[in-house]
Amino acid sequence: MSLPADTPPAITDALGYLQHHLQELTERQNASEHTINTTLAGLTAQLQQLTQLITAPVPTVAPPPIPLSPPPVSPPSPVPAAPSKQWTRPKLPSPPDFSSERSSGRAFLNSCMLYLRLAPEQFTCDEEKIFWTLAFFKDGCAAKWSENLFRQEADTGIFPIRSWTDFEQQFQSQFFPVNAEADAINTLEGSSYYQGNWTVDDYLDSFLILASDAGYMDPWTLVVKFH
């Protein structure tokens, strides 16, 4: 821009300064615009890459193949065990009914005691043993003796015989021969006792019982009395 020739120097200097400053600002603005444009171009390129990554289809990854398991193996059938032989107790005969004959008292008591020893699991206490034995007192004095025991229980509320040992002692005093030893001695010492028509086994059994009741334990005595 040309100025008149008569323009004062101060104005000329001021205009020159302003023109120079304006040129610097223009250059700065251009540089800033270039920087901004470069930055925008870089951001635009990154945005496009991100957009492509987002919109691109995700490749499907096939799952790894499942290994085939071997077919189940059936366990071997158990071999049936041989049936075990279970021991069974032979059926025990019950004692015979007792009618109070003293001559059969010992045999009856022995029969009861044999059953109690062979089948102890059937009885839980002495009272059960006593009641079971009294169940065979069906006739005669034996039935009356049993009835008297239960009558005492009804009067007092307590059964009079409390233990099996006590029952044995009372039974022996009531139903064993009164003079078993004396009777056995008289029989063995008498002349009427001999084998006769008895079989050897029957006579021997009877002789041994009498010898035991008589207290004959000496072998020589037994030999002399056995005829």
Residue pairs with C-beta under 8 A, 6 or more apart in sequence:
1 15
1 19
3 11
3 12
3 15
89 118
89 119
92 115
92 118
92 119
94 115
94 136
95 108
95 111
95 112
95 115
95 133
95 136
96 108
96 111
96 136
97 136
97 137
97 138
97 139
98 104
98 105
98 108
98 136
98 137
98 138
98 142
98 175
99 138
99 139
99 140
99 141
99 142
99 143
100 137
100 139
100 140
100 141
100 142
100 143
100 145
100 174
100 175
101 140
101 175
102 175
102 176
102 177
102 178
103 177
105 171
105 172
105 174
105 175
105 176
105 177
106 176
106 177
108 136
108 175
109 168
109 171
109 172
109 175
112 133
112 136
116 123
116 129
123 129
123 132
126 162
126 163
126 164
126 167
127 159
127 162
129 164
129 167
130 159
130 161
130 164
130 167
133 167
134 146
134 149
137 143
137 145
137 146
141 174
141 175
142 175
145 174
149 159
149 160
149 161
150 159
152 159
152 160
153 159
153 160
161 167
161 170
177 183
177 213
180 213
181 213
181 214
181 215
183 213
184 210
184 211
184 212
184 213
184 214
185 214
187 193
187 210
188 207
188 210
188 211
188 214
188 216
188 225
189 225
193 210
194 227
195 203
195 227
196 203
198 206
207 225
207 226
211 217
211 222
211 225
216 222
216 225
